[in-house]
Amino acid sequence: MNVLEQTTEQMEQRILEIKQKFGDRLYIPGHHYQKNEVIQFADDVGDSLQLAQLAAKNKTAEFIIFCGVHFMAETADILTDEYQKVILPSLDAGCSMADMANIEQTERAWNQLQAHFEDTILPLTYVNSTAAIKAFVGRNGGSTLTSSNAKQVVRWAFTQKERILFLPDQHLGRNTGFELGIPLDQMAIWDPILERLEYDGDINQIKMILWKGHCNVHEKFTTKQVNHIRKTKPDMKIIVHPECPIEIVQLADENGSTNKIINTIAASPSGSKWAVGTEHNLVHRLAQTYTDKEIIPLNPYPCLCSTMNKIELKHLLDILEALETGEVRNQILVDQNTAKDAKIALERMLSL
């Protein structure tokens, strides 16, 4: 029966049947931002790097159906063995932030910045970036980082060079640098579209060059939303992701990675009240899990990762039914040279 002709219940039953048929040969990691209709079939749920590492440790899985977005599947392909095939259920599941820094833009920027600052810059990239950007960073002595370990990696970077080029999320870079004591007036922005440095003052004072990129989900949080919570629910704590603009992070009670948000809420006492500034699928899942606490989205309007949500139940089933017939669809392959350099950047981070 065609996938489109099946009911939700029929699709769910077929997925369970195929999972059982493949057994340990099949592994389905699911990102926290996925819809519940997909996440119910995940063997592990986590953030992007965590899931890629779990995939790499799973040596029995021949097929890894990565329910996330393209850059996450790339990272999984880099870290897993050659016999393992990483598959993305929908090739439309990209990442707007990762797409804000392509390799051509980055190489042009690097050449111009080197002309300005010579050999005083170290590139760092958020794991939310393409394999090509990770490889560029690896070739140039830099490291990847996550929202969990950003401060540790940035501290290390300043032991290597005088300045940092931080790709591709300006907000995570700004929030991390500021928490480490770097003044905002020592941070510049590189605009990859206009190919210019945005900075007023003596460029020799610049310590961090922030790529002009952002997360479309986390940019939707505003000071107005924070002030509304403070006014209407004064006993409610606010926790946000560091991909949010700095003014939101500074007004919140706490900020941290997806895992920190989850762990903080899990460890809070019964009766706690939380307004959460991150993707809504995760916030609603937290509310369903911790029913003894009041958990609401900081943004009252739907705040979803539209690209992550490109993966639907029908896509997962379609991929699995193809595998059942011996057809591998939507395999994500990173070429060997890119993978080699990207792995250097990832391993530098892991070694810290």
RADA-V153642 format. One record per pair of residues at least 6 apart in sequence whose C-alpha atoms are under 7 Angstrom apart, sorted by the first residue. I is the first residue (numbers start at 1). GAP is how many residues later the second one is. If there is no record, write none. Layout:
i:I gap:GAP
i:I gap:GAP
This chain:
i:3 gap:311
i:3 gap:315
i:11 gap:306
i:15 gap:302
i:18 gap:302
i:19 gap:7
i:24 gap:36
i:24 gap:37
i:25 gap:35
i:25 gap:36
i:25 gap:37
i:25 gap:38
i:26 gap:35
i:26 gap:36
i:26 gap:37
i:26 gap:38
i:27 gap:16
i:27 gap:34
i:27 gap:36
i:27 gap:37
i:27 gap:38
i:28 gap:14
i:28 gap:15
i:28 gap:36
i:28 gap:37
i:28 gap:38
i:28 gap:39
i:29 gap:13
i:29 gap:14
i:29 gap:15
i:29 gap:16
i:29 gap:22
i:29 gap:36
i:29 gap:37
i:29 gap:38
i:30 gap:9
i:30 gap:12
i:30 gap:14
i:30 gap:15
i:30 gap:16
i:30 gap:36
i:30 gap:37
i:30 gap:38
i:31 gap:14
i:31 gap:15
i:31 gap:16
i:31 gap:17
i:31 gap:36
i:31 gap:37
i:32 gap:13
i:32 gap:14
i:32 gap:15
i:32 gap:250
i:33 gap:246
i:33 gap:248
i:33 gap:249
i:33 gap:275
i:34 gap:247
i:34 gap:274
i:34 gap:275
i:35 gap:246
i:35 gap:274
i:37 gap:276
i:38 gap:274
i:38 gap:275
i:48 gap:24
i:52 gap:23
i:52 gap:24
i:52 gap:27
i:55 gap:21
i:55 gap:25
i:56 gap:20
i:56 gap:23
i:56 gap:24
i:61 gap:23
i:62 gap:21
i:62 gap:22
i:62 gap:23
i:63 gap:21
i:63 gap:22
i:63 gap:23
i:64 gap:21
i:64 gap:22
i:64 gap:23
i:65 gap:21
i:65 gap:22
i:65 gap:23
i:65 gap:24
i:66 gap:7
i:66 gap:20
i:66 gap:21
i:66 gap:22
i:67 gap:21
i:67 gap:22
i:68 gap:240
i:69 gap:24
i:69 gap:25
i:69 gap:26
i:69 gap:239
i:70 gap:23
i:70 gap:24
i:71 gap:57
i:71 gap:58
i:71 gap:59
i:71 gap:60
i:73 gap:13
i:73 gap:15
i:73 gap:259
i:74 gap:57
i:74 gap:258
i:74 gap:259
i:74 gap:260
i:75 gap:56
i:76 gap:10
i:77 gap:9
i:77 gap:255
i:77 gap:256
i:77 gap:257
i:78 gap:256
i:78 gap:261
i:78 gap:265
i:85 gap:246
i:86 gap:245
i:86 gap:246
i:87 gap:243
i:87 gap:244
i:87 gap:245
i:88 gap:242
i:88 gap:243
i:88 gap:244
i:89 gap:222
i:89 gap:226
i:89 gap:227
i:89 gap:230
i:89 gap:241
i:90 gap:220
i:90 gap:221
i:90 gap:225
i:91 gap:239
i:92 gap:215
i:92 gap:218
i:93 gap:214
i:93 gap:215
i:93 gap:217
i:93 gap:218
i:94 gap:213
i:95 gap:212
i:96 gap:119
i:97 gap:71
i:97 gap:72
i:97 gap:116
i:97 gap:117
i:97 gap:118
i:98 gap:30
i:98 gap:31
i:98 gap:32
i:98 gap:70
i:100 gap:68
i:100 gap:113
i:101 gap:67
i:102 gap:31
i:103 gap:29
i:103 gap:30
i:105 gap:87
i:109 gap:86
i:120 gap:41
i:120 gap:42
i:120 gap:43
i:121 gap:40
i:121 gap:41
i:121 gap:42
i:121 gap:43
i:121 gap:44
i:122 gap:19
i:122 gap:20
i:122 gap:35
i:122 gap:39
i:122 gap:41
i:122 gap:42
i:122 gap:43
i:123 gap:14
i:123 gap:17
i:123 gap:19
i:123 gap:41
i:123 gap:42
i:123 gap:43
i:124 gap:13
i:124 gap:18
i:124 gap:19
i:124 gap:20
i:124 gap:40
i:124 gap:41
i:124 gap:42
i:124 gap:43
i:125 gap:9
i:125 gap:12
i:125 gap:18
i:125 gap:19
i:125 gap:20
i:125 gap:41
i:125 gap:42
i:125 gap:43
i:126 gap:18
i:126 gap:19
i:126 gap:20
i:126 gap:41
i:126 gap:42
i:127 gap:17
i:127 gap:18
i:127 gap:19
i:129 gap:39
i:131 gap:207
i:131 gap:211
i:132 gap:206
i:134 gap:10
i:134 gap:208
i:134 gap:211
i:135 gap:203
i:135 gap:204
i:135 gap:206
i:135 gap:207
i:135 gap:210
i:137 gap:6
i:137 gap:208
i:138 gap:203
i:138 gap:204
i:138 gap:206
i:138 gap:207
i:139 gap:202
i:142 gap:203
i:143 gap:202
i:143 gap:203
i:143 gap:205
i:143 gap:206
i:144 gap:201
i:144 gap:202
i:144 gap:205
i:145 gap:8
i:145 gap:204
i:147 gap:110
i:148 gap:108
i:148 gap:109
i:150 gap:26
i:151 gap:25
i:153 gap:196
i:162 gap:45
i:163 gap:44
i:163 gap:45
i:164 gap:43
i:164 gap:44
i:164 gap:45
i:165 gap:43
i:165 gap:44
i:165 gap:45
i:166 gap:7
i:166 gap:43
i:166 gap:44
i:166 gap:45
i:167 gap:43
i:167 gap:44
i:168 gap:43
i:168 gap:44
i:168 gap:45
i:169 gap:42
i:169 gap:43
i:169 gap:44
i:169 gap:45
i:170 gap:40
i:170 gap:41
i:170 gap:42
i:170 gap:43
i:170 gap:44
i:171 gap:43
i:171 gap:71
i:171 gap:72
i:171 gap:73
i:171 gap:74
i:171 gap:75
i:172 gap:70
i:172 gap:71
i:173 gap:37
i:175 gap:67
i:175 gap:71
i:178 gap:6
i:186 gap:19
i:186 gap:20
i:186 gap:21
i:186 gap:22
i:187 gap:19
i:187 gap:20
i:187 gap:21
i:187 gap:22
i:188 gap:9
i:188 gap:10
i:188 gap:11
i:188 gap:18
i:188 gap:20
i:188 gap:21
i:188 gap:22
i:189 gap:8
i:189 gap:9
i:189 gap:10
i:189 gap:20
i:189 gap:21
i:189 gap:22
i:189 gap:23
i:190 gap:6
i:190 gap:7
i:190 gap:8
i:190 gap:19
i:190 gap:20
i:190 gap:21
i:190 gap:22
i:191 gap:6
i:191 gap:20
i:191 gap:21
i:192 gap:20
i:215 gap:28
i:217 gap:62
i:217 gap:86
i:217 gap:87
i:217 gap:88
i:218 gap:25
i:218 gap:26
i:218 gap:60
i:219 gap:25
i:219 gap:26
i:221 gap:23
i:221 gap:56
i:221 gap:78
i:222 gap:26
i:223 gap:25
i:225 gap:73
i:225 gap:74
i:236 gap:37
i:236 gap:38
i:236 gap:39
i:237 gap:16
i:237 gap:36
i:237 gap:37
i:237 gap:38
i:238 gap:14
i:238 gap:15
i:238 gap:16
i:238 gap:36
i:238 gap:37
i:238 gap:38
i:239 gap:13
i:239 gap:14
i:239 gap:15
i:239 gap:16
i:239 gap:22
i:239 gap:36
i:239 gap:37
i:239 gap:38
i:240 gap:9
i:240 gap:12
i:240 gap:14
i:240 gap:15
i:240 gap:16
i:240 gap:36
i:240 gap:37
i:240 gap:38
i:241 gap:14
i:241 gap:15
i:241 gap:16
i:241 gap:17
i:241 gap:36
i:241 gap:37
i:242 gap:7
i:242 gap:13
i:242 gap:14
i:242 gap:15
i:249 gap:6
i:270 gap:22
i:270 gap:23
i:271 gap:21
i:271 gap:22
i:271 gap:23
i:272 gap:21
i:272 gap:22
i:273 gap:20
i:273 gap:21
i:273 gap:22
i:274 gap:20
i:274 gap:21
i:274 gap:22
i:275 gap:20
i:275 gap:21
i:275 gap:22
i:275 gap:23
i:276 gap:7
i:276 gap:20
i:276 gap:21
i:276 gap:22
i:277 gap:20
i:277 gap:21
i:277 gap:22
i:279 gap:24
i:279 gap:25
i:279 gap:26
i:280 gap:17
i:280 gap:22
i:280 gap:23
i:280 gap:24
i:281 gap:23
i:283 gap:13
i:283 gap:14
i:287 gap:8
i:319 gap:10
i:322 gap:6
